[in-house]
Amino acid sequence: MIDFAYTENQLMVRDMAREVASKVILPSIQEYDRSQKLNPALFPAMAEANLLGFCIPEQYGGLGMDYISLGLASEEMEYGDTSARVVLSVHIGLYSLPILTWANEEQKQKYLVPAAKGEKIGTFGLTEPAAGSDVVGLQSTAVRDGDHYILNGEKMWISLADVADYFLVFAWTDLEKKKNRDHTGISAFIVERDWEGLTTASIHGKLGVRAGNTGSIAFQDVKVPAANLVHEEGQGFKIAMFCLDQGRYTVAAGSCGLIKACRDACVKYCFERKTFTKNIAEHQLVKQMVANMEAGYEYGTALWQKAGWLKNRGLRSTRATSLAKWIACREAEASAANAVQVFGAYGFSDEYPVERFYRNAKGASIYEGTREIHTLMQADYVFGFRKDKQLDRDLPIVEQ
Ligand SMILES: Cc1cc2nc3c(=O)[nH]c(=O)nc-3n(C[C@H](O)[C@H](O)[C@H](O)COP(=O)(O)OP(=O)(O)OC[C@H]3O[C@@H](n4cnc5c(N)ncnc54)[C@H](O)[C@@H]3O)c2cc1C
């Protein structure tokens, strides 16, 4: 049976996120986007509203909500600004849910509970200066030395790099396998910000997500306790792919929030702006652009909710999540480009929000799997190439 109605709990999460977006994000977003700074009120407001851990089980400090709630919250946060949805993507999708699934009990108590309560912020460090889509091209190494690993390397384009307390980091532990590009030589570690040898820096001058923090992390002989290895040596690639399944889901749902923001801004403007004696809402070509936004929203929503439905039932959703992410981001980019068009010259200025939407929409076709990577994934599923690969078969089921 398919049920399009949301439960009371899902609506409660959506409303909490909507309130944070309308009261904390939207009133000052122009200022923070212009100054390229993170709003210092964002994390406290998200923590207060339980938005930093609501879909983590209660026994680990969360509220035990489901994946549809995570999608709805992502949509509402991105309606406020993409930078706010990114917090959900990295802190919950790429950090907390993977720790819940892959870490041992001691690690969960130490690194998941404070994150779910909103006391600590987690992020995900996979990308490096010379390796993004090509994950096995990463160069960081973690060499075992007694009861520690010595971590060296550099991560790049890491969301919240300058503000996170904990980093889920990927590095080669088997240097022979590194030479052969064998992904079973990569391992995952939880690393703390204040460990000696770890430094971070912010990236300025980004096209979009300017009100968010994105940066680099350098590891120079960082001593990581062996107890901070997540799962087992050699499982890092699989864990990273699992992380992306959760993060991409939030990006897909968030993109629908961006489409809705484009649509709502256009509807308002279309009744204010007159050309040729009519509101521009009455011109058919303008209607076409707004109609496409509506179609894109429904399209993207149906896809992320299908992925969420699979996830809630503990079923694999890699294919559905990839499709949702690819299509929702594509529709968000198209909607934002049309929104600028609907606003004419005013859309070309930051007096109105649509130019911010346009800049922000671009990023989502790059991070968490580029447009091209998702296109290839979908084609590979269709041709049957992908299901033959081991990494696609044996990821664990997420219990909710
Ligand atoms: C705002 C922002 C936030 C980010 N946050 C994080 C984060 O928190 N943690 C993290 O680890 N990373 C993060 N990233 C990095 C992001 O995940 C990577 O940028 C992304 O994976 C793409 O890698 P790349 O930039 O190295 O591009 P490349 O992989 O170098 O790709 C360059 C171009 O080649 C294309 N291409 C690559 N391989 C193929 C192929 N096989 N076939 C066809 N085309 C191909 C790509 O689609 C792209 O067009 C973030 C990036 C941004 C912009």
The ligand as a Gaussian input file, in Angstrom:
#p B3LYP/6-31G(d) Opt

LIG

0 1
 C       30.276000      22.946000      -1.414000
 C       30.953000      21.602000      -1.401000
 C       30.903000      20.834000      -0.240000
 C       31.554000      19.600000      -0.191000
 N       31.551000      18.887000       0.986000
 C       32.282000      17.736000       1.075000
 C       32.395000      17.047000       2.321000
 O       31.811000      17.434000       3.335000
 N       33.188000      15.926000       2.382000
 C       33.839000      15.460000       1.286000
 O       34.532000      14.442000       1.399000
 N       33.745000      16.094000       0.078000
 C       32.983000      17.223000      -0.046000
 N       32.909000      17.896000      -1.247000
 C       33.653000      17.386000      -2.394000
 C       32.778000      16.754000      -3.448000
 O       32.203000      15.568000      -2.977000
 C       33.635000      16.533000      -4.715000
 O       33.871000      17.829000      -5.227000
 C       32.950000      15.668000      -5.731000
 O       32.974000      14.324000      -5.323000
 C       33.595000      15.757000      -7.121000
 O       34.969000      15.561000      -7.040000
 P       35.987000      16.616000      -7.724000
 O       35.543000      17.985000      -7.365000
 O       37.344000      16.181000      -7.364000
 O       35.740000      16.447000      -9.288000
 P       36.439000      15.327000     -10.204000
 O       36.169000      13.990000      -9.652000
 O       37.836000      15.710000     -10.464000
 O       35.592000      15.505000     -11.538000
 C       35.855000      16.541000     -12.494000
 C       34.862000      16.373000     -13.654000
 O       35.082000      15.109000     -14.294000
 C       33.883000      14.357000     -14.290000
 N       34.205000      12.951000     -14.110000
 C       35.002000      12.397000     -13.140000
 N       35.084000      11.079000     -13.309000
 C       34.301000      10.762000     -14.383000
 C       33.945000       9.554000     -15.038000
 N       34.389000       8.361000     -14.605000
 N       33.121000       9.643000     -16.108000
 C       32.638000      10.821000     -16.531000
 N       32.924000      12.000000     -15.945000
 C       33.744000      11.969000     -14.880000
 C       33.085000      14.889000     -13.113000
 O       31.692000      14.607000     -13.250000
 C       33.400000      16.371000     -13.191000
 O       32.596000      16.975000     -14.174000
 C       32.241000      19.116000      -1.340000
 C       32.252000      19.889000      -2.515000
 C       31.618000      21.107000      -2.544000
 C       31.668000      21.925000      -3.812000

